[in-house]
Amino acid sequence: MLPGVKRRLRQYGYDMFRVPASTFAPVEDVPVGPEYVLGPGDSLITYVWGLVENVFTETVNRNGEIFIPKVGTLRVWGLSFDRAEQLIRDQLSRVYTGFRISVTMGRLRTIRVFVVGEVMRPGAYTMSALSTLTNALFVAGGPSKQGTLRRIAVMRHNKVVSEMDLYDFLLRGDKSQDIRLESGDTVFVPTIGPTVGLIGNVNRPAIYELKGETQVTDLLAMAGGVAPSGYLQRMQLERYRANTERVIQDFNLLDFTQRGVQSANPVLRDGDLVRVFPVDPRIYNAVSLEGPVKRPGNYELRPGMRLAEIVTRADLLPEAYLDRAEIVRMKDDLSTEVIPFSIRDLWAGQAAANLELRPLDRVVISSEFRPVATVAVSGLVKRPGRYTIARGERLSSLLERAGGLLPDAFPKGAVFTRESVRRLEREQLDRFVRTQEQALLAEAAAVTAGATELAAGDKGETVTAQAAVTAQRRELLRSLAASITLGRLAIHLEPPEKLKGSPNDILLEDGDSLFVPQQPTSVAVIGAVRNATAVLHKDKENMEYYINHAGGTTREADVDQIFIVKADGSAVASFVPLRSVEAGDAIIVPISTEPRVRTIPLLKDLATIVAGFAVPVGVVAAIAK
């Protein structure tokens, strides 16, 4: 058979010998049956009581004899235990009268047997006299994969006295051929005979050894039969033909089992491989019912079956949509046809709605159920938590249910995030980062190309510096993109009574989240200043006041690009010096970096991202530091 198939299949029966064998050392004082055959080394204990009381302990000598006082020597070698007991009784009765006896075995003798041929550990073994053929095989590790299981011989005085087929024991539990060994016996395991493989949907796929003429049905019997999923109308036989090629033969086993066609039960040869294919897993005499029903799944399709038999009032759940359902049907050309119908019309008894069903139809019923929408409220509200919302509910209603804002709440700094916005901004951010990275690479390539006319030393220095700057800018872009809070909506939050009816009283969606922070008392100044810090807020002071309290700008500051991130997440970049600064705002002073190659404003990328996506103040501060 094919090498790949042989690796996947196991040879039947050999695993039995791969477990560790129990000890086969000589045993003492064990009960023996009446058929036990005595030999030199066995010990007999004879108890005599009645008018005469005595105990005789005798060991069978090398001549096969025992000695009993006043009786003499008795030859017991080769006698079974029950016959030896009768012989002792008869001989004692010639000397004594009015007595009774009991004969038991003392120490059993050991025997030496040879296990040779195709076994794992061939050699000579000392074993108990009670040992049988299978005991000898176990102690020798069993037959190797090249050894037979079906013609194991026991040789005594150079003659075969017994031959055992282990398949009789493995398949039927028959140990009648498992004879007891005698000292000097040889257990011989010849090479394996013809083998065939059985694969597929059978109870015990394996490689089996043949003995005599074996047909496919005999092989299936050895394998425990065909599994319920096995297809008998097309089985396949692979075999080598005349040592020149490999051929296959398909046959219908039912032709033999039901009609007696012999050609449908081939005789097997060495190297054959029999495949049992599975039945078609698809169920054809069924229709499926899907949707809000009590018992969805497949239903038996009976002749003339119609919709009313499976779409019943008792089976539908309350949320089922009754005005339109569908039959999804595969047509003969394998295209899909969708046939609508009304469950209301069906229940009203309209014949046009009670359509006839066909094999593999899918009856799909829609549901009017809508998943429960929830939003989360946290921070300085009276009753934070997760709230279930009704369709059309607005932000003011949510704040009322949460008990309103606490006195020290800071509504201007409220963070409102929305899942649908987060997904959209994620796509935009990924697109932006890819565009910026492509621009950086193009810029680096242009600078490198422009350095060709420089001296060799200057050219190398220019290229190295540009590569370092490009790598730095790409790393900055990625770190900023990972730090941005996506999904934030810039809203102007007010108490519920003021919010109601205003443009900021937005409709709520499933997954929305609202966080109300505590009232701030400072303004953050970060970026290219001498001491990035938070400055205590002072009314009517402008941007210059807070920058001066942070030590003023550094030489690297890009003063034309200063912008303010408001507490609500919005960014202000125009007429910044004239803008009023409120508590909770952050003043961002970007850096203008001028490397030797060309100007590269690193934090202008930060400004672009922040202005486009309204990064919260805490995140911007963390990035700038």
C-alpha positions in Angstrom: 0.0 0.0 0.0 1.1 3.6 -0.4 3.7 4.8 2.2 1.6 7.8 3.3 -1.4 5.5 4.0 0.8 3.0 5.8 2.0 5.8 8.1 -1.5 6.8 9.0 -2.7 3.3 9.7 -1.6 1.1 12.6 -1.0 -2.6 12.3 -3.8 -4.3 14.2 -2.9 -6.2 17.4 0.6 -5.1 18.0 -0.2 -2.4 20.5 -1.2 -5.1 23.0 2.4 -6.0 23.5 3.6 -2.4 23.9 2.5 -2.1 27.5 5.0 -3.1 30.3 4.7 -6.8 31.0 4.1 -7.9 34.6 6.8 -10.1 36.2 7.2 -13.6 35.1 9.5 -14.6 38.0 8.9 -18.0 39.6 5.9 -18.1 41.9 5.1 -20.1 45.0 2.1 -21.4 46.8 -0.4 -20.5 44.1 -3.4 -22.7 43.3 -3.0 -24.9 40.3 -5.7 -26.6 38.3 -6.1 -30.4 38.0 -4.6 -30.3 34.5 -1.2 -28.9 35.7 1.5 -31.3 34.5 4.2 -32.2 37.0 7.9 -32.1 36.2 11.3 -32.0 37.9 11.5 -29.2 40.5 7.9 -29.2 41.5 7.2 -29.7 45.2 4.3 -31.8 46.5 2.9 -31.7 50.1 0.8 -34.7 51.2 -1.3 -34.5 54.4 -2.4 -37.9 55.9 -4.9 -38.1 58.8 -7.2 -40.7 60.4 -5.7 -43.8 61.9 -2.4 -42.6 60.5 -1.3 -39.0 60.7 1.7 -37.7 58.8 2.9 -35.0 56.4 5.1 -35.7 53.4 7.0 -33.0 51.5 8.7 -34.2 48.4 10.3 -32.6 45.4 10.2 -34.2 42.0 13.8 -35.2 41.2 15.6 -35.1 37.9 14.2 -38.6 37.2 10.7 -37.3 37.6 10.2 -39.3 40.9 9.2 -38.6 44.5 9.9 -40.7 47.5 7.2 -41.5 50.1 8.3 -43.5 53.2 7.0 -47.1 53.3 5.8 -46.7 49.8 8.9 -46.0 47.8 9.5 -44.0 44.7 6.7 -42.9 42.5 7.2 -41.6 39.0 5.0 -38.5 38.5 6.8 -36.7 35.7 4.3 -36.0 32.9 1.3 -36.7 35.1 -1.4 -34.1 35.6 -1.9 -32.9 39.2 -5.2 -34.8 39.7 -3.7 -38.1 38.3 -0.6 -37.7 40.6 -2.9 -37.2 43.6 -4.8 -40.4 42.7 -1.5 -42.3 42.3 -0.3 -41.3 45.8 -3.7 -42.2 47.3 -3.6 -45.7 45.6 -0.1 -46.4 46.8 -0.7 -45.3 50.4 -3.8 -47.5 50.6 -1.6 -50.5 50.0 0.3 -49.7 53.2 -2.3 -47.9 55.5 -6.0 -48.3 56.1 -8.6 -45.9 57.6 -7.0 -42.7 56.5 -7.7 -39.7 54.3 -5.2 -37.6 52.3 -4.9 -34.1 50.7 -2.2 -33.3 48.2 -1.3 -29.7 47.4 1.5 -28.0 45.4 4.4 -26.5 47.2 7.0 -24.5 45.3 6.5 -24.6 41.6 9.4 -25.3 39.3 10.7 -22.9 36.8 11.1 -23.6 33.1 13.4 -22.2 30.5 11.9 -21.4 27.1 13.3 -19.8 24.0 11.5 -17.1 22.1 13.0 -16.5 18.6 12.0 -15.2 15.2 10.5 -11.8 14.6 10.1 -10.6 18.2 11.2 -7.5 19.9 13.6 -9.2 22.3 14.5 -12.7 21.2 16.3 -14.9 23.7 16.1 -17.6 26.4 13.8 -16.8 29.4 13.3 -18.4 32.8 9.6 -18.5 33.6 7.1 -20.0 35.9 5.9 -23.5 35.1 2.4 -22.0 34.8 3.4 -19.8 31.9 1.7 -20.1 28.5 2.5 -19.1 25.0 1.2 -15.5 25.4 3.2 -15.1 28.6 6.3 -15.9 26.7 5.4 -13.4 24.0 4.8 -10.7 26.5 8.1 -11.2 28.3 9.9 -11.0 24.9 8.1 -7.7 24.0 5.7 -9.3 21.5 6.2 -9.8 17.8 7.9 -7.0 15.9 6.1 -5.2 13.0 7.8 -7.7 10.7 6.5 -10.7 12.7 3.2 -12.5 12.2 0.3 -12.6 14.7 -1.4 -15.5 12.9 1.0 -18.4 12.8 3.0 -18.4 16.1 4.4 -21.9 16.7 5.4 -23.8 19.8 8.1 -26.3 19.1 9.0 -29.2 21.4 11.7 -31.7 20.6 12.1 -30.1 17.1 8.4 -30.6 16.3 5.6 -28.2 16.1 3.1 -29.1 18.9 0.9 -26.1 18.6 0.2 -23.1 16.4 -1.7 -20.0 17.7 -3.6 -17.4 15.7 -3.6 -14.3 18.0 -6.5 -12.9 15.9 -8.7 -15.6 17.5 -7.9 -14.2 20.9 -8.0 -10.5 19.9 -11.3 -10.7 18.0 -13.2 -13.4 19.8 -11.4 -13.9 23.1 -10.5 -17.6 22.2 -7.5 -18.8 24.2 -7.9 -22.4 23.4 -4.6 -22.4 21.4 -2.7 -20.7 24.3 -1.0 -23.9 25.6 1.1 -24.2 28.7 4.8 -24.3 28.0 7.3 -26.9 29.2 11.0 -26.5 29.8 13.0 -26.4 26.6 10.1 -25.3 24.4 10.7 -22.9 21.6 8.3 -20.1 20.7 8.9 -19.2 17.0 7.4 -16.1 15.4 7.7 -16.3 11.5 7.7 -13.2 9.3 4.4 -11.5 8.7 2.1 -12.8 6.0 0.1 -10.9 3.4 -1.3 -7.6 4.8 -4.1 -5.3 3.6 -5.1 -1.9 4.7 -8.7 -0.8 5.6 -9.3 2.9 5.7 -12.4 5.2 5.9 -15.7 4.8 7.6 -15.2 1.6 9.5 -15.2 0.9 13.2 -11.5 -0.1 13.4 -9.4 1.1 10.4 -6.0 -0.6 10.5 -3.6 -2.8 8.6 -4.7 -6.5 8.9 -2.8 -9.6 8.3 -4.4 -12.2 6.1 -4.6 -16.0 6.6 -5.9 -18.1 3.8 -8.4 -16.8 1.3 -9.9 -13.6 2.7 -12.7 -11.5 1.0 -13.7 -7.9 1.7 -16.6 -9.0 4.0 -14.1 -11.0 6.1 -11.9 -8.0 6.4 -14.8 -5.8 7.4 -15.7 -8.4 10.1 -12.2 -8.2 11.5 -12.6 -4.4 11.6 -15.8 -4.5 13.6 -18.0 -3.7 10.6 -18.8 -0.6 8.6 -19.6 2.5 10.5 -23.2 3.9 10.1 -21.7 6.7 8.0 -20.0 4.3 5.6 -21.3 4.2 2.0 -21.6 0.6 0.8 -22.7 1.3 -2.8 -19.3 2.5 -3.8 -16.3 1.0 -2.1 -12.8 1.1 -3.6 -10.0 -1.4 -3.8 -6.5 -0.3 -4.6 -3.9 -3.0 -5.5 -0.6 -3.6 -7.3 -1.0 -5.5 -10.5 1.8 -7.8 -11.6 4.4 -5.6 -9.9 4.1 -3.0 -12.6 1.4 -0.6 -11.8 -1.2 0.4 -9.2 -4.9 0.1 -10.2 -8.2 0.8 -8.5 -11.4 -1.2 -8.6 -14.8 0.1 -7.5 -17.5 -2.2 -6.3 -21.0 -2.2 -4.7 -21.0 -4.3 -1.6 -24.8 -4.4 -1.6 -24.7 -6.4 -4.8 -23.1 -9.2 -2.7 -25.0 -8.9 0.5 -28.4 -8.5 -1.1 -28.1 -10.2 -4.4 -25.1 -12.6 -4.0 -22.9 -11.2 -6.7 -19.5 -12.7 -6.0 -17.6 -10.1 -8.0 -18.8 -7.5 -5.5 -16.9 -9.2 -2.7 -13.3 -9.4 -4.1 -10.7 -11.8 -2.8 -7.9 -9.7 -1.2 -4.2 -9.8 -2.0 -1.1 -8.7 -0.3 -0.7 -4.9 -0.4 -4.3 -4.2 -1.1 -6.0 -1.1 0.3 -9.8 -1.0 0.8 -11.5 2.4 1.2 -15.0 2.9 2.6 -16.2 6.3 1.6 -18.7 8.3 3.7 -22.3 8.9 2.8 -23.3 12.3 1.5 -23.4 14.5 4.6 -26.1 16.7 3.2 -29.7 16.0 4.2 -32.0 16.3 1.2 -35.4 15.4 2.6 -35.5 18.5 4.9 -36.4 22.2 5.0 -35.0 24.6 7.6 -36.8 27.1 9.7 -34.8 30.1 10.8 -35.5 33.2 12.9 -37.5 34.0 16.1 -39.1 30.6 16.4 -39.2 28.2 19.4 -37.7 25.3 17.6 -35.4 26.4 14.7 -33.6 23.9 12.6 -34.3 21.2 10.1 -37.7 19.7 9.5 -38.6 16.5 7.6 -39.9 17.3 4.2 -42.9 15.1 3.5 -44.6 14.8 0.0 -46.9 17.8 -0.6 -45.7 19.6 2.5 -46.6 23.3 2.7 -45.7 26.3 4.8 -48.7 26.0 7.2 -47.3 22.8 8.5 -44.2 24.4 10.0 -45.1 28.1 10.4 -47.7 27.8 13.2 -48.9 30.2 15.8 -47.6 28.0 18.6 -44.0 27.9 17.2 -43.4 31.6 16.6 -42.0 33.9 19.2 -43.7 37.3 20.0 -41.1 39.3 18.2 -41.6 37.6 14.8 -42.4 40.0 12.0 -45.7 38.8 10.5 -46.0 41.0 7.4 -43.1 39.5 5.4 -41.1 36.3 5.6 -39.1 34.6 2.9 -38.4 31.2 1.4 -34.8 31.0 0.1 -34.6 28.4 -2.6 -31.9 27.0 -4.7 -33.0 26.6 -8.3 -32.0 23.9 -10.7 -29.4 26.2 -12.2 -27.9 26.7 -8.7 -29.0 30.3 -8.6 -30.9 31.5 -5.5 -34.5 32.5 -5.5 -36.1 34.5 -2.7 -39.9 34.0 -2.5 -41.7 36.4 -0.1 -44.9 35.6 1.8 -47.0 37.1 4.6 -47.4 35.1 7.8 -50.6 37.1 8.5 -52.1 36.0 5.1 -50.9 32.4 5.8 -52.7 32.3 9.1 -55.8 33.9 7.5 -56.0 30.9 5.3 -55.1 32.5 2.0 -54.0 29.8 -0.4 -51.6 32.0 -2.2 -49.5 32.4 0.9 -49.4 28.6 1.7 -46.6 27.7 -0.7 -45.4 24.2 -1.3 -42.0 23.5 0.0 -39.1 21.8 -1.9 -36.0 20.1 -0.7 -33.4 22.3 1.0 -35.7 25.3 1.2 -34.9 27.8 4.0 -37.9 29.5 5.6 -36.5 32.7 7.1 -38.6 34.8 9.5 -37.4 38.3 10.5 -37.5 39.7 14.0 -38.9 43.0 15.2 -36.7 42.8 18.3 -34.1 45.6 18.7 -31.1 45.1 20.9 -31.1 47.1 24.1 -29.2 50.4 23.8 -27.1 51.5 26.7 -24.9 54.5 27.5 -22.4 55.1 30.4 -22.3 58.1 32.6 -19.4 58.7 35.0 -17.7 61.5 36.8 -19.4 64.3 38.8 -23.1 63.4 38.4 -25.4 62.3 41.3 -26.1 58.8 40.0 -23.3 57.6 37.7 -23.7 54.2 36.0 -24.9 52.5 32.8 -28.4 53.5 31.6 -30.7 51.8 29.1 -32.0 54.4 26.7 -35.2 54.5 24.6 -35.2 55.3 20.9 -35.0 59.1 20.4 -33.8 59.8 23.9 -31.6 62.9 24.2 -28.6 64.0 26.3 -30.7 66.2 28.6 -33.0 63.2 29.5 -29.9 61.2 30.4 -28.6 63.9 32.7 -32.0 64.1 34.4 -32.0 60.4 35.0 -28.5 60.6 36.4 -29.7 63.2 38.9 -28.0 66.2 37.2 -24.5 67.7 37.8 -22.8 68.0 41.2 -21.9 71.5 42.4 -18.2 71.1 41.6 -18.7 69.6 38.2 -17.0 71.1 35.2 -19.4 70.7 32.3 -17.2 72.6 29.8 -14.6 69.8 30.2 -17.1 67.0 29.7 -15.8 64.2 27.5 -18.5 62.7 25.3 -17.4 59.7 23.1 -19.4 57.9 20.4 -18.6 54.4 19.0 -19.7 55.2 15.5 -17.4 58.3 15.5 -14.6 56.3 16.9 -14.7 53.8 14.0 -14.8 56.6 11.4 -11.9 58.5 13.0 -9.9 55.3 13.2 -10.2 54.9 9.5 -9.3 58.6 8.9 -6.4 58.4 11.3 -4.9 55.3 9.7 -5.3 57.0 6.3 -3.6 60.2 7.6 -0.6 58.3 9.1 -0.1 56.4 5.9 -0.1 59.6 3.8 2.3 61.4 6.2 4.7 58.4 6.1 4.7 58.4 2.3 5.3 62.1 2.3 8.3 61.7 4.7 9.8 59.0 2.5 9.4 61.1 -0.6 11.0 64.1 1.1 13.9 62.0 2.3 14.4 60.6 -1.2 14.4 64.2 -2.7 16.9 65.4 -0.2 19.2 62.4 -0.9 19.0 63.0 -4.6 19.8 66.7 -4.1 23.0 65.9 -2.2 24.6 64.2 -5.2 26.6 67.3 -6.2 28.1 67.7 -2.7 31.5 66.5 -1.7 31.7 62.8 -0.6 32.0 63.6 3.1 29.2 66.2 3.0 27.0 63.9 1.0 27.4 61.1 3.5 26.7 63.4 6.4 23.7 64.9 4.7 22.1 61.5 3.9 22.8 60.2 7.4 21.2 63.2 9.0 18.2 63.1 6.8 17.6 59.4 7.5 17.8 60.1 11.3 15.3 62.9 11.0 12.9 60.8 8.9 13.0 57.9 11.3 12.4 60.3 14.2 9.4 61.9 12.5 7.9 58.5 11.6 8.2 57.3 15.2 6.6 60.5 16.5 3.7 60.0 14.1 3.1 56.5 15.3 3.3 57.3 19.0 0.9 60.2 18.6 -1.6 58.1 16.6 -1.5 55.5 19.3 -2.1 58.1 22.0 -5.1 59.9 20.5 -8.5 59.4 22.1 -10.8 58.6 19.2 -14.6 59.0 19.1 -14.8 62.3 21.1 -17.5 64.8 20.2 -16.9 68.4 21.2 -20.1 69.4 23.0 -21.1 72.3 25.2 -22.6 70.6 28.3 -25.0 72.4 30.5 -27.4 71.5 33.3 -30.4 69.5 32.0 -32.9 72.4 32.2 -30.6 74.6 30.1 -29.5 71.8 27.7 -33.0 70.8 26.8 -34.0 72.1 23.4 -30.6 73.5 22.6 -28.4 72.4 19.7 -26.1 70.5 22.1 -29.0 68.3 23.3 -28.0 65.6 20.9 -29.7 62.2 20.3 -28.1 59.3 22.1 -26.7 56.2 20.5 -25.9 52.7 21.8 -22.4 52.7 23.2 -22.2 56.5 24.0 -20.1 57.5 27.0 -20.2 60.7 29.1 -17.5 61.7 31.6 -18.0 64.9 33.7 -14.7 66.1 35.3 -14.1 68.2 38.4 -13.9 72.0 38.1 -10.3 72.9 37.1 -8.3 75.9 38.5 -5.4 76.0 36.1 -4.2 76.4 32.5 -1.7 74.0 31.1 1.3 75.5 29.1 3.2 72.8 27.2 5.6 72.5 24.3 8.5 74.8 23.5 8.5 76.8 26.8 11.2 77.0 29.4 9.1 75.4 32.2 6.1 73.4 30.9 3.6 73.6 33.8 0.1 74.3 34.9 -0.5 78.0 35.7 -3.3 79.1 38.1 -6.1 80.5 36.1 -6.7 84.3 36.3 -9.7 86.0 34.8 -9.3 88.3 31.8 -5.7 87.3 31.2 -4.6 86.3 27.7 -2.2 83.7 26.3 0.9 85.8 26.8 0.3 86.0 30.6 0.4 82.2 30.9 3.3 81.7 28.6 5.3 84.3 30.6 4.5 82.4 33.8 5.9 79.3 32.2 9.2 81.1 31.6 8.5 82.3 28.1 9.1 80.5 24.8 12.4 78.9 23.9 14.5 79.6 20.8 13.0 76.5 19.1 9.4 77.7 19.5 7.3 78.3 16.5 5.3 81.2 17.8 3.3 81.5 14.7 1.8 78.1 15.2 0.7 78.4 18.9 -2.8 77.1 19.5 -5.2 76.5 22.3 -7.0 73.2 23.1 -10.2 74.1 24.9 -11.5 72.0 27.8 -14.3 70.6 25.7 -11.8 69.1 23.2 -12.0 71.7 20.5 -8.9 73.5 19.2 -8.5 77.2 18.5 -5.7 78.2 16.1 -6.8 81.6 14.7 -6.2 85.0 16.5 -4.9 83.1 19.4 -3.3 86.2 21.2 -6.7 87.8 21.3 -8.6 84.8 22.7 -9.6 84.6 26.3 -8.1 81.7 28.2 -10.4 79.7 30.5 -9.7 77.3 33.3 -9.0 73.8 31.9 -7.6 75.1 28.6 -4.2 74.0 27.3 -1.8 76.3 25.4 0.4 74.4 22.9 3.7 75.9 21.8 5.0 73.8 18.9 8.7 73.3 18.2 10.5 74.6 15.1 13.4 72.3 14.4 16.0 73.3 11.8 18.4 70.4 11.0 21.4 70.9 8.7 19.5 69.4 5.7 16.3 71.4 5.8 13.6 72.6 8.2 11.6 69.7 9.7 8.8 70.9 12.1 8.4 67.8 14.2 5.6 69.0 16.4 3.6 70.5 13.5 2.6 66.9 12.9 1.3 66.9 16.5 -0.6 70.2 15.8 -2.2 68.6 12.7 -3.4 65.5 14.6 -4.6 67.5 17.6 -6.5 70.0 15.5 -8.1 67.3 13.4 -9.2 64.9 16.2 -9.6 67.1 19.3 -7.1 65.3 21.6 -8.0 65.7 25.3 -5.7 68.0 27.3 -4.2 65.3 29.4 -3.1 63.3 26.4 -1.5 66.3 24.7 0.4 67.1 27.9 1.7 63.5 28.1 2.8 63.6 24.4 4.6 67.0 24.7 6.5 65.9 27.8 
